[in-house]
């Protein structure tokens, strides 16, 4: 096993044997005397139940991780006595050093870990603190990597108030868009989910989170124009209130083109949910221009189209037509 534990392998002249359960090596910062429960979890596997019935004690959730990957720990259920408040956690990497830390509560049950820097066994140490009783049902998720090719990825949460994280790579200046479709919220109040994108610069794309409502059918689209920075982007979709959610996520690259006054119409095929076209044209100050959409066809039928006209210079919008 490595510094945080793992299966015990024994080599003999008759062959090799591996233990059915893993040895857990408790980091010195935790102290073996403080650990009252432990369960291993397989990424994208079944949830595990942990219990702490004393103050200032620790329950460990361990999982095997690959290098350069993104994982989330989802608490499907959390019961605290006394109720309310939060408990702290610390995540230890394969060397036994602290990797991440924070707190969880019934209103913030998702832990989105930093990108792993090495492969091996990771330990999530939940500390009861002043709580006399803590019951946790927790899972480990390997975050889905999405590509801007128009493929729809289905996703769902299993516990209330959870958020989901998706990973994609982009280059500085890229023009992308994404859509949420087939949104289901159970129960349906509040009737929206919230989204945002964390850029490689560690700044969110939108200063405040954007919302997608159940009333927006067949879904919601979001513009990621002129991305700032090359690297890994993290897209979050969060449930609001004591609800679970399911949806389809589609990431696509904008279609680029040029419009010429008096020329033949430009044909566009926006074949993926939320896909956009970025079309440019040249004009002189004081010119009058008419933009016409001829014979638009949508699936489902009757779905609205929208446009935004951006001016040169500061690039601010000067005209728009919502759905």
C-alpha positions as CSV (number, residue, x, y, z in Angstrom):
1,X,0.0,0.0,0.0
2,X,1.0,3.6,-0.4
3,X,1.1,6.2,2.3
4,X,-2.6,6.4,2.8
5,X,-3.2,2.6,2.4
6,X,-4.5,0.2,-0.1
7,X,-4.8,-3.5,-0.7
8,X,-2.1,-5.8,0.9
9,X,-0.3,-7.9,-1.7
10,X,1.6,-11.0,-0.6
11,X,4.1,-12.7,-2.9
12,X,5.0,-16.3,-2.2
13,X,6.6,-19.1,-4.1
14,X,3.1,-20.4,-4.9
15,X,1.9,-17.1,-6.4
16,X,0.5,-13.7,-5.4
17,X,-2.4,-13.0,-3.1
18,X,-4.3,-9.7,-2.6
19,X,-6.4,-8.8,0.4
20,X,-10.1,-8.4,-0.2
21,X,-10.2,-5.2,1.8
22,X,-7.7,-2.4,2.0
23,X,-5.4,-1.3,4.8
24,X,-6.0,2.3,5.8
25,X,-3.0,4.3,7.0
26,X,-4.4,7.2,9.0
27,X,-2.5,10.5,8.5
28,X,-0.8,11.8,11.6
29,X,-2.9,14.9,11.5
30,X,-6.0,12.8,12.0
31,X,-4.7,10.3,14.6
32,X,-5.9,6.7,14.6
33,X,-7.6,7.0,18.0
34,X,-10.0,9.6,16.5
35,X,-11.3,7.4,13.7
36,X,-14.6,5.7,14.5
37,X,-15.7,4.7,11.0
38,X,-14.3,4.0,7.5
39,X,-15.7,2.9,4.2
40,X,-14.0,2.6,0.7
41,X,-15.9,4.1,-2.2
42,X,-15.5,3.3,-5.9
43,X,-15.7,6.4,-8.2
44,X,-19.1,6.4,-9.8
45,X,-20.0,3.4,-7.6
46,X,-22.5,2.9,-4.8
47,X,-22.9,5.3,-1.9
48,X,-21.4,4.5,1.4
49,X,-22.8,5.1,4.9
50,X,-20.7,6.7,7.6
51,X,-21.6,7.3,11.3
52,X,-20.0,9.3,14.1
53,X,-21.6,9.2,17.5
54,X,-19.2,11.3,19.5
55,X,-17.9,14.9,19.4
56,X,-14.5,15.6,17.8
57,X,-14.3,12.2,16.1
58,X,-13.6,11.3,12.5
59,X,-15.1,9.1,9.8
60,X,-13.0,8.3,6.7
61,X,-14.2,7.8,3.1
62,X,-11.4,6.5,0.9
63,X,-11.2,6.2,-2.9
64,X,-8.7,5.4,-5.6
65,X,-8.1,8.2,-8.0
66,X,-6.2,8.6,-11.3
67,X,-3.8,11.5,-11.8
68,X,-4.8,14.8,-13.5
69,X,-8.5,14.1,-12.9
70,X,-11.4,15.9,-11.3
71,X,-13.6,14.2,-8.6
72,X,-16.5,15.3,-6.6
73,X,-17.8,13.9,-3.3
74,X,-21.6,14.0,-3.1
75,X,-23.5,13.7,0.2
76,X,-26.8,12.1,-0.7
77,X,-27.9,12.4,3.0
78,X,-26.5,14.3,6.0
79,X,-28.1,14.2,9.5
80,X,-26.6,16.3,12.2
81,X,-27.3,16.3,16.0
82,X,-27.9,19.0,17.0
83,X,-29.4,19.9,13.7
84,X,-28.2,22.8,11.6
85,X,-24.8,24.2,10.9
86,X,-22.0,22.3,9.2
87,X,-19.1,19.9,9.8
88,X,-15.6,20.2,8.5
89,X,-13.7,17.9,6.2
90,X,-10.1,17.5,5.1
91,X,-9.0,15.5,2.1
92,X,-5.6,13.8,2.2
93,X,-3.7,12.7,-0.9
94,X,-1.7,9.6,-1.5
95,X,1.4,10.9,0.3
96,X,-0.7,11.7,3.4
97,X,-0.5,15.4,2.9
98,X,-3.5,17.7,3.0
99,X,-5.0,18.0,-0.4
100,X,-8.2,20.0,0.2
101,X,-10.5,21.1,3.1
102,X,-13.8,22.9,3.8
103,X,-17.2,22.2,5.3
104,X,-20.4,20.5,4.3
105,X,-24.0,21.0,5.4
106,X,-27.5,20.0,4.4
107,X,-27.6,23.1,2.2
108,X,-24.1,22.6,0.7
109,X,-23.6,18.9,0.2
110,X,-21.3,18.8,-2.8
111,X,-17.5,18.8,-2.5
112,X,-15.7,19.6,-5.8
113,X,-12.1,18.6,-5.4
114,X,-9.1,20.2,-7.2
115,X,-7.5,18.4,-10.0
116,X,-5.5,15.4,-8.7
117,X,-1.8,15.7,-9.0
118,X,-0.9,12.1,-8.5
119,X,-2.6,8.7,-8.7
120,X,-3.3,6.7,-5.5
121,X,-5.7,6.5,-2.6
122,X,-7.3,9.6,-1.3
123,X,-8.9,9.9,2.2
124,X,-11.8,12.2,3.0
125,X,-11.9,12.8,6.8
126,X,-15.2,14.1,8.2
127,X,-14.9,15.6,11.6
128,X,-18.0,15.7,13.9
129,X,-16.7,18.8,15.8
130,X,-19.3,19.8,18.3
131,X,-22.0,17.5,16.9
132,X,-22.9,14.6,19.1
133,X,-24.1,12.5,16.1
134,X,-23.3,12.6,12.4
135,X,-24.8,10.3,9.7
136,X,-23.5,10.6,6.2
137,X,-24.4,8.8,2.9
138,X,-21.7,9.8,0.4
139,X,-20.6,8.9,-3.1
140,X,-17.5,9.7,-5.2
141,X,-18.0,10.9,-8.8
142,X,-15.4,11.1,-11.5
143,X,-16.4,14.4,-13.3
144,X,-17.5,14.0,-16.9
145,X,-15.3,15.5,-19.5
146,X,-17.4,17.1,-22.3
147,X,-16.3,18.1,-25.8
148,X,-17.6,21.0,-27.8
149,X,-18.9,18.7,-30.6
150,X,-22.7,19.0,-30.1
151,X,-23.1,15.7,-28.2
152,X,-25.7,15.7,-25.4
153,X,-24.5,14.2,-22.1
154,X,-27.3,13.1,-19.7
155,X,-26.8,13.8,-16.0
156,X,-28.7,13.7,-12.7
157,X,-28.3,14.3,-9.0
158,X,-29.3,11.8,-6.4
159,X,-29.5,14.1,-3.4
160,X,-31.2,17.5,-2.7
161,X,-29.2,20.7,-3.3
162,X,-26.4,19.0,-5.0
163,X,-24.4,20.6,-7.8
164,X,-22.8,18.8,-10.8
165,X,-19.4,19.7,-12.3
166,X,-18.4,19.1,-15.9
167,X,-14.9,19.6,-17.4
168,X,-13.9,20.9,-20.8
169,X,-10.8,22.3,-22.4
170,X,-10.7,25.5,-24.5
171,X,-8.3,28.0,-26.0
172,X,-8.2,31.7,-25.3
173,X,-10.7,33.5,-27.6
174,X,-12.8,30.4,-28.3
175,X,-16.5,31.0,-29.0
176,X,-18.6,28.3,-27.4
177,X,-22.1,27.8,-26.2
178,X,-24.0,25.2,-24.1
179,X,-27.5,24.1,-23.5
180,X,-29.6,22.4,-20.8
181,X,-32.4,20.3,-22.2
182,X,-35.0,17.9,-20.7
183,X,-34.7,19.6,-17.3
184,X,-36.6,17.8,-14.5
185,X,-36.6,19.2,-11.0
186,X,-38.1,17.0,-8.1
187,X,-39.9,18.5,-6.3
188,X,-40.4,21.3,-8.9
189,X,-40.1,24.3,-6.5
190,X,-38.0,26.3,-6.8
191,X,-38.4,25.8,-10.6
192,X,-34.9,26.6,-11.8
193,X,-31.3,25.5,-11.6
194,X,-28.2,27.8,-11.6
195,X,-25.2,27.6,-13.9
196,X,-21.7,29.1,-14.1
197,X,-18.3,28.4,-15.6
198,X,-15.0,28.7,-13.7
199,X,-12.3,29.7,-16.1
200,X,-8.6,28.7,-15.9
201,X,-7.9,32.2,-14.5
202,X,-10.0,31.1,-11.5
203,X,-12.6,33.8,-12.2
204,X,-16.2,32.8,-13.0
205,X,-17.5,33.7,-16.5
206,X,-20.6,35.4,-15.1
207,X,-20.2,37.6,-12.0
208,X,-23.6,36.2,-10.8
209,X,-24.9,32.7,-11.6
210,X,-27.3,32.3,-14.6
211,X,-30.6,30.5,-14.2
212,X,-32.4,27.9,-16.3
213,X,-36.2,27.6,-15.6
214,X,-38.5,24.7,-16.1
215,X,-40.7,27.1,-18.1
216,X,-37.9,27.5,-20.7
217,X,-38.9,24.8,-23.1
218,X,-37.3,22.8,-24.7
219,X,-34.4,24.1,-22.7
220,X,-31.9,27.0,-22.0
221,X,-28.9,28.1,-24.0
222,X,-25.9,30.0,-22.7
223,X,-23.3,32.0,-24.7
224,X,-19.6,31.5,-23.9
225,X,-18.2,34.0,-26.4
226,X,-14.5,35.0,-26.5
227,X,-13.3,32.8,-23.6
228,X,-10.6,34.2,-21.5
229,X,-7.6,31.9,-21.1
230,X,-6.3,28.6,-22.4
231,X,-6.8,25.5,-20.3
232,X,-9.4,23.6,-18.3
233,X,-12.8,25.1,-17.7
234,X,-15.2,23.8,-15.0
235,X,-19.0,24.0,-15.7
236,X,-21.3,23.9,-12.7
237,X,-25.0,23.1,-12.6
238,X,-26.6,23.5,-9.2
239,X,-30.0,22.6,-7.7
240,X,-31.8,25.2,-5.6
241,X,-33.9,24.1,-2.7
242,X,-34.4,20.6,-1.4
243,X,-34.7,19.2,-5.0
244,X,-32.9,16.8,-7.2
245,X,-32.4,17.4,-10.9
246,X,-31.8,15.7,-14.2
247,X,-31.0,17.2,-17.6
248,X,-29.0,16.9,-20.8
249,X,-25.9,19.1,-21.3
250,X,-24.7,20.0,-24.8
251,X,-21.5,21.9,-25.5
252,X,-20.8,23.2,-29.0
253,X,-18.6,25.5,-31.0
254,X,-20.1,28.6,-32.6
255,X,-20.4,28.6,-36.4
256,X,-18.5,31.5,-38.0
257,X,-19.4,33.3,-41.2
258,X,-19.6,36.5,-43.1
259,X,-22.7,38.3,-44.4
260,X,-22.5,40.5,-47.5
261,X,-25.2,43.0,-48.4
262,X,-27.0,42.1,-51.6
263,X,-25.4,38.7,-51.8
264,X,-27.1,35.3,-51.7
265,X,-28.5,34.3,-48.3
266,X,-26.3,32.4,-45.9
267,X,-27.6,29.0,-44.9
268,X,-27.2,27.9,-41.3
269,X,-27.7,24.5,-39.8
270,X,-27.6,24.7,-36.0
271,X,-27.9,21.0,-35.5
272,X,-27.1,20.8,-31.7
273,X,-29.2,22.3,-28.9
274,X,-27.9,25.7,-27.9
275,X,-25.5,26.0,-30.9
276,X,-25.0,29.6,-32.1
277,X,-23.7,31.3,-35.2
278,X,-21.4,34.3,-35.1
279,X,-21.8,36.2,-38.4
280,X,-20.0,39.4,-39.3
281,X,-20.7,42.2,-41.8
282,X,-19.1,45.5,-42.8
283,X,-20.9,48.8,-42.5
284,X,-20.2,52.5,-42.4
285,X,-21.5,54.8,-39.7
286,X,-25.0,56.0,-40.8
287,X,-25.7,53.0,-43.0
288,X,-29.1,51.3,-42.8
289,X,-29.1,47.5,-42.7
290,X,-31.9,45.0,-42.6
291,X,-31.4,41.5,-41.2
292,X,-33.9,39.0,-42.4
293,X,-34.5,35.3,-41.4
294,X,-36.0,33.4,-44.3
295,X,-38.0,30.2,-43.7
296,X,-36.6,29.2,-40.3
297,X,-37.4,25.6,-39.3
298,X,-36.9,24.3,-35.7
299,X,-37.2,21.0,-33.9
300,X,-39.4,21.0,-31.9
301,X,-41.5,23.0,-34.2
302,X,-42.4,26.5,-33.0
303,X,-39.2,27.0,-31.0
304,X,-38.1,30.6,-31.0
305,X,-34.9,32.0,-32.4
306,X,-33.0,35.0,-31.1
307,X,-30.2,37.3,-32.1
308,X,-28.0,40.0,-30.6
309,X,-26.2,42.6,-32.8
310,X,-22.9,43.7,-31.5
311,X,-21.2,47.0,-32.6
312,X,-17.5,47.4,-33.4
313,X,-15.2,49.1,-31.0
314,X,-16.3,48.3,-27.5
315,X,-18.4,45.4,-28.8
316,X,-21.5,46.3,-26.9
317,X,-24.9,45.1,-28.0
318,X,-27.0,47.6,-30.0
319,X,-30.0,45.4,-30.9
320,X,-31.5,42.1,-29.9
321,X,-34.6,39.9,-30.4
322,X,-35.3,37.4,-27.6
323,X,-37.0,34.1,-28.3
